[in-house]
Amino acid sequence: MDDLSPSDLKTILHSKRANMYYLEHCRVMQKDGRVLYLAEAKRENLYFNIPIANTTVLLLGTGTSITQAAMRMLSQAGVLVGFCGGGGTPLHMATEVEWFTPQSEYRPTEYLQGWLSFWFDDQKRLDAARAFQLARLSYLKQVRQASRELKLEGFDVAELAGALDTFVERTETASKPADLLLTEAQLTKALYKHAANRTQKNGFKRQHEADDLANRFLNHGNYLAYGLAASCLWVLGIPHGFAVMHGKTRRGALVFDAADLIKDAIVLPWAFVCAKENATEQEFRQQVLQAFIEHKAMDFMFNTIKAIALQDFSEDEMTEQQR
C-alpha cells in the first residue's frame, strides 16, 4: 500500500462516482489494501468492502470509529469523510457536520482564481448568486419533467409553471441580495405547500427539530446534498467561505449555496413521498441516492459551479452545462 500514489486510486471522476455511505455502530479499517467496515454479530464478525475509488462521501454516525490507515486510503482516493449524529444529521441542530477533506494532492487553481476575481465585487457576486438561483430553477423543471415516479405521485411541474415563471422573473430583476433571499424563501414555501398538498400533509411546517417523518427526511436528505456539495467544492479547490447567497460570515456557507442547486428538485419531493409511505430512513436514503444518480446531480453541480467560477453566465452556456 505504501507504493500507491493518490492518482493510482482515483480511477473514476468525482462527478461520475455513484456511492455515498452512511455507517453506524461499526469500525472502519484498512485490511489487505482495502477499506472495510466491521460489524459485530452475535457469533461472528462481519467485514464489508467500501469501493473507495467509486465513492464521493462517507458519513460516520453514532457508534463508529475509524483507523488512521483507513483515513489515509480514503484521503488518497479523494473521499470526503464526515462525522455526524444519528440518521446522517447532527445530534444538535446547531452543530454542523464536520468534514475531513483530503490534503494529499494539488488541486486546480483556475476555479479558485476565477471565483476570487468576482467575489469581492458586490455586483458580480450578485450576478453569481442570480446564476445559482436560475440554475436551481432550471434543474427543478428538468427533474420534474423527466421523473416518471414523481409524476405518478402528483408532482407535475405544469402545476407550478406559473409560479416558477414568476420566480424566474423576480430572480432576473433582483437588484440586491435581499431580493434574492426573499424570492428564495417564497419559492421554498410554495414548494413545501405543493408537496404537502400532494401527500396529504396539510398543515405541514418546516421545523428542523421536529420529529415527524417529513421534517426528519428533509434534514437527512439535505445532509446528503451537503456531502455532494462539499465534495464538489473540494475537487474544484474553492473554499467553503466564499458564499454568494448565504452571507459572508456563516461557516461553510458555499456548501449550502451549492447544495441548494439540487435540494428542491430531489430531496424535497422524495422526503414528502417517503414520509407518506412511512418509509424507513434507509429506504429514503436509497431513494434519494438513486435519484441523484438518475438525474446526474453531481454532473450538474460540477458544471454549474465551473461555469459560475469562470464567469460564463450566458444562457446558451448555462443550458449546455446543465445537460
C-alpha positions as CSV (number, residue, x, y, z in Angstrom):
1,M,0.0,0.0,0.0
2,D,2.9,2.4,0.7
3,D,3.8,2.2,-3.0
4,L,0.4,3.6,-4.1
5,S,0.2,7.2,-5.2
6,P,-3.0,9.2,-4.9
7,S,-3.6,9.0,-8.6
8,D,-3.4,5.2,-8.6
9,L,-6.7,5.1,-6.6
10,K,-8.6,7.9,-8.5
11,T,-9.8,5.9,-11.5
12,I,-13.3,7.5,-11.5
13,L,-14.0,11.2,-11.8
14,H,-15.8,12.6,-8.8
15,S,-18.7,13.8,-10.9
16,K,-19.2,10.2,-12.1
17,R,-18.9,8.4,-8.8
18,A,-22.0,6.5,-7.7
19,N,-21.7,5.9,-4.0
20,M,-22.4,7.7,-0.7
21,Y,-22.2,5.7,2.5
22,Y,-23.8,6.3,5.9
23,L,-22.4,3.9,8.6
24,E,-23.2,3.5,12.3
25,H,-22.2,1.1,15.0
26,C,-19.2,-0.2,13.2
27,R,-15.4,0.2,12.8
28,V,-13.8,1.3,9.6
29,M,-10.3,0.0,8.9
30,Q,-7.7,-0.8,6.3
31,K,-7.1,-4.5,5.6
32,D,-5.2,-6.1,2.7
33,G,-5.1,-2.9,0.8
34,R,-8.8,-2.2,1.0
35,V,-11.0,-0.1,3.2
36,L,-13.5,-2.3,5.1
37,Y,-16.1,-1.8,7.9
38,L,-16.5,-4.3,10.6
39,A,-19.9,-5.0,12.1
40,E,-20.1,-7.3,15.1
41,A,-22.7,-10.0,15.1
42,K,-23.5,-12.5,17.9
43,R,-21.5,-15.3,16.6
44,E,-19.0,-13.7,14.2
45,N,-17.5,-10.5,12.9
46,L,-18.7,-9.4,9.5
47,Y,-16.4,-7.4,7.1
48,F,-17.8,-5.4,4.2
49,N,-15.8,-3.7,1.5
50,I,-16.1,0.0,0.7
51,P,-15.3,0.7,-3.0
52,I,-13.4,3.9,-2.3
53,A,-12.5,4.7,-6.0
54,N,-16.2,5.0,-6.7
55,T,-17.2,6.8,-3.5
56,T,-17.7,10.5,-3.0
57,V,-18.8,10.8,0.6
58,L,-18.6,8.7,3.8
59,L,-20.8,9.7,6.7
60,L,-20.0,8.2,10.0
61,G,-22.8,8.2,12.5
62,T,-23.2,7.1,16.1
63,G,-21.0,4.3,17.5
64,T,-18.4,4.5,14.7
65,S,-14.6,4.6,14.8
66,I,-12.0,4.8,12.0
67,T,-8.3,3.9,11.9
68,Q,-5.5,6.1,10.7
69,A,-4.6,3.7,7.9
70,A,-8.2,3.8,6.6
71,M,-8.2,7.6,6.7
72,R,-5.0,7.6,4.7
73,M,-6.5,5.5,2.0
74,L,-9.7,7.5,1.9
75,S,-7.7,10.6,1.6
76,Q,-5.7,9.2,-1.3
77,A,-8.9,8.3,-3.1
78,G,-10.3,11.8,-2.5
79,V,-13.3,10.6,-0.4
80,L,-14.8,13.2,2.0
81,V,-15.4,11.8,5.5
82,G,-18.0,13.4,7.7
83,F,-18.7,12.7,11.4
84,C,-22.4,13.2,12.2
85,G,-25.2,12.3,14.6
86,G,-27.7,9.5,14.2
87,G,-29.5,9.2,10.9
88,G,-27.0,11.3,9.0
89,T,-27.8,14.6,10.8
90,P,-26.2,16.2,13.8
91,L,-27.3,15.3,17.3
92,H,-27.9,19.0,18.0
93,M,-29.2,21.0,15.1
94,A,-26.8,24.0,15.9
95,T,-23.9,21.7,15.1
96,E,-22.7,21.2,11.6
97,V,-21.3,18.0,10.1
98,E,-17.5,18.1,10.5
99,W,-15.9,17.4,7.2
100,F,-12.4,15.9,6.8
101,T,-11.0,17.0,3.5
102,P,-8.1,15.2,1.9
103,Q,-4.9,17.2,1.8
104,S,-2.6,14.9,-0.1
105,E,-2.6,16.4,-3.5
106,Y,-2.6,19.6,-5.6
107,R,-5.9,20.8,-6.9
108,P,-6.8,23.0,-9.9
109,T,-6.2,26.7,-9.4
110,E,-8.3,28.2,-12.3
111,Y,-11.7,27.9,-10.5
112,L,-10.5,29.4,-7.2
113,Q,-8.8,32.2,-9.1
114,G,-11.9,32.7,-11.2
115,W,-14.1,32.8,-8.0
116,L,-11.9,35.4,-6.3
117,S,-11.8,37.5,-9.4
118,F,-15.5,38.4,-8.9
119,W,-16.2,37.6,-5.2
120,F,-15.0,41.0,-3.8
121,D,-17.2,42.9,-6.3
122,D,-20.7,43.3,-4.9
123,Q,-22.4,43.5,-8.3
124,K,-20.5,40.5,-9.7
125,R,-21.2,38.5,-6.6
126,L,-24.9,39.3,-7.0
127,D,-24.7,38.1,-10.6
128,A,-23.2,34.9,-9.4
129,A,-26.0,34.4,-6.8
130,R,-28.6,35.1,-9.6
131,A,-26.9,32.4,-11.7
132,F,-27.1,29.9,-8.9
133,Q,-30.9,30.6,-8.4
134,L,-31.7,30.4,-12.2
135,A,-29.7,27.1,-12.5
136,R,-31.6,25.8,-9.4
137,L,-35.0,26.6,-11.0
138,S,-33.9,25.2,-14.4
139,Y,-32.8,21.9,-12.7
140,L,-36.1,21.7,-10.8
141,K,-38.1,21.9,-14.0
142,Q,-35.7,19.4,-15.7
143,V,-36.1,16.8,-12.9
144,R,-39.8,17.1,-12.5
145,Q,-40.3,16.8,-16.3
146,A,-38.1,13.7,-16.5
147,S,-39.1,11.8,-13.4
148,R,-41.9,9.4,-14.1
149,E,-42.1,8.3,-10.5
150,L,-42.6,11.9,-9.2
151,K,-45.3,12.4,-11.8
152,L,-47.2,9.3,-10.6
153,E,-47.0,10.8,-7.1
154,G,-48.7,14.0,-8.4
155,F,-45.6,16.2,-8.7
156,D,-46.4,17.6,-12.1
157,V,-44.2,20.6,-13.0
158,A,-47.0,22.0,-15.1
159,E,-49.0,22.9,-12.0
160,L,-46.0,25.0,-10.8
161,A,-45.3,26.5,-14.2
162,G,-46.9,29.9,-13.5
163,A,-45.2,30.2,-10.1
164,L,-41.8,29.2,-11.4
165,D,-42.0,31.7,-14.2
166,T,-42.8,34.4,-11.6
167,F,-39.8,33.3,-9.5
168,V,-37.5,33.4,-12.6
169,E,-38.7,36.9,-13.4
170,R,-38.1,38.1,-9.9
171,T,-34.7,36.5,-9.8
172,E,-33.7,38.1,-13.1
173,T,-34.8,41.6,-11.9
174,A,-33.4,41.4,-8.3
175,S,-31.2,44.4,-7.6
176,K,-29.7,43.3,-4.2
177,P,-29.1,40.1,-2.3
178,A,-32.0,40.7,0.0
179,D,-34.4,40.5,-3.0
180,L,-32.9,37.1,-4.0
181,L,-33.2,35.8,-0.4
182,L,-36.8,36.9,-0.3
183,T,-37.6,35.2,-3.6
184,E,-35.8,32.1,-2.5
185,A,-37.9,32.0,0.8
186,Q,-41.1,32.4,-1.2
187,L,-40.1,29.7,-3.6
188,T,-39.3,27.2,-0.9
189,K,-42.6,28.0,0.9
190,A,-44.5,27.4,-2.3
191,L,-42.7,24.1,-3.0
192,Y,-43.4,22.9,0.6
193,K,-47.1,23.8,0.2
194,H,-47.3,21.9,-3.1
195,A,-45.6,18.8,-1.8
196,A,-47.7,18.8,1.4
197,N,-50.9,19.0,-0.6
198,R,-49.8,16.2,-2.9
199,T,-49.0,13.9,0.0
200,Q,-51.9,14.8,2.3
201,K,-49.6,16.6,4.8
202,N,-51.9,19.6,5.3
203,G,-50.7,22.0,7.9
204,F,-47.0,21.0,7.4
205,K,-44.5,23.3,9.0
206,R,-40.8,23.2,8.3
207,Q,-39.1,22.8,11.6
208,H,-35.5,21.4,11.8
209,E,-36.0,20.0,15.3
210,A,-39.5,18.4,14.6
211,D,-39.8,14.7,14.9
212,D,-42.3,14.0,12.1
213,L,-41.1,11.9,9.2
214,A,-41.2,14.6,6.6
215,N,-39.0,17.0,8.6
216,R,-36.6,14.2,9.6
217,F,-36.3,13.1,6.0
218,L,-35.7,16.7,4.8
219,N,-32.9,17.0,7.4
220,H,-31.4,13.7,6.3
221,G,-31.6,14.4,2.6
222,N,-30.2,17.9,3.0
223,Y,-27.1,16.5,4.6
224,L,-26.7,14.1,1.7
225,A,-26.8,17.1,-0.6
226,Y,-24.3,18.9,1.6
227,G,-22.0,15.9,1.2
228,L,-22.1,16.2,-2.6
229,A,-21.6,19.9,-2.5
230,A,-18.6,19.7,-0.1
231,S,-17.1,17.0,-2.3
232,C,-17.6,19.1,-5.5
233,L,-16.1,22.3,-4.0
234,W,-13.1,20.4,-2.6
235,V,-12.4,18.8,-6.0
236,L,-12.6,22.3,-7.7
237,G,-10.4,23.8,-5.0
238,I,-13.0,26.5,-3.9
239,P,-13.0,27.2,-0.1
240,H,-16.4,27.0,1.6
241,G,-16.2,30.5,3.0
242,F,-16.7,32.3,-0.4
243,A,-20.5,32.1,-0.4
244,V,-22.7,34.2,-2.7
245,M,-26.2,33.7,-1.1
246,H,-25.8,32.6,2.5
247,G,-23.8,35.6,3.7
248,K,-20.1,36.3,4.3
249,T,-19.8,35.0,7.9
250,R,-21.7,31.7,8.1
251,R,-19.4,28.7,8.4
252,G,-19.3,26.6,5.2
253,A,-21.9,28.8,3.5
254,L,-20.9,28.0,0.0
255,V,-21.7,24.4,0.7
256,F,-25.3,25.5,1.3
257,D,-25.3,27.5,-1.9
258,A,-24.2,24.5,-3.9
259,A,-26.5,22.1,-2.2
260,D,-29.5,24.3,-2.9
261,L,-28.9,23.6,-6.6
262,I,-30.4,20.1,-6.2
263,K,-32.3,20.0,-2.9
264,D,-35.6,21.4,-4.2
265,A,-35.6,19.1,-7.2
266,I,-34.8,15.8,-5.5
267,V,-34.7,15.9,-1.7
268,L,-37.8,17.9,-1.1
269,P,-40.4,15.8,-3.1
270,W,-38.9,12.5,-2.0
271,A,-38.9,13.5,1.7
272,F,-42.7,14.0,1.5
273,V,-43.4,10.9,-0.7
274,C,-41.4,8.6,1.6
275,A,-43.0,10.2,4.7
276,K,-46.4,9.4,3.2
277,E,-45.4,5.8,2.6
278,N,-43.9,5.6,6.2
279,A,-40.6,4.5,4.7
280,T,-37.5,3.8,6.9
281,E,-34.5,6.1,6.9
282,Q,-32.6,3.6,4.9
283,E,-35.3,3.3,2.2
284,F,-35.5,7.1,2.0
285,R,-31.7,7.4,1.7
286,Q,-31.6,4.7,-1.0
287,Q,-34.3,6.5,-3.0
288,V,-32.6,9.9,-2.8
289,L,-29.2,8.5,-3.7
290,Q,-30.7,6.7,-6.7
291,A,-32.4,9.9,-7.8
292,F,-29.0,11.7,-7.5
293,I,-27.6,9.2,-9.9
294,E,-30.6,9.1,-12.3
295,H,-30.7,12.8,-12.7
296,K,-26.9,13.3,-12.8
297,A,-27.0,15.6,-9.8
298,M,-23.2,15.6,-9.3
299,D,-22.6,16.3,-13.0
300,F,-25.0,19.2,-12.9
301,M,-23.4,20.6,-9.7
302,F,-19.9,20.4,-11.1
303,N,-20.8,22.0,-14.4
304,T,-22.8,24.8,-12.9
305,I,-20.1,25.8,-10.4
306,K,-17.4,25.6,-13.1
307,A,-19.5,28.0,-15.3
308,I,-20.0,30.4,-12.4
309,A,-16.3,30.3,-11.4
310,L,-15.3,31.2,-14.9
311,Q,-18.0,33.9,-15.1
312,D,-19.8,32.4,-18.1
313,F,-23.4,33.3,-17.3
314,S,-24.6,33.2,-21.0
315,E,-27.9,31.4,-21.4
316,D,-26.6,29.0,-24.0
317,E,-23.6,28.0,-21.9
318,M,-25.6,27.5,-18.7
319,T,-28.1,25.4,-20.6
320,E,-25.4,23.3,-22.1
321,Q,-23.7,22.8,-18.7
322,Q,-27.0,21.6,-17.2
323,R,-27.5,18.8,-19.8
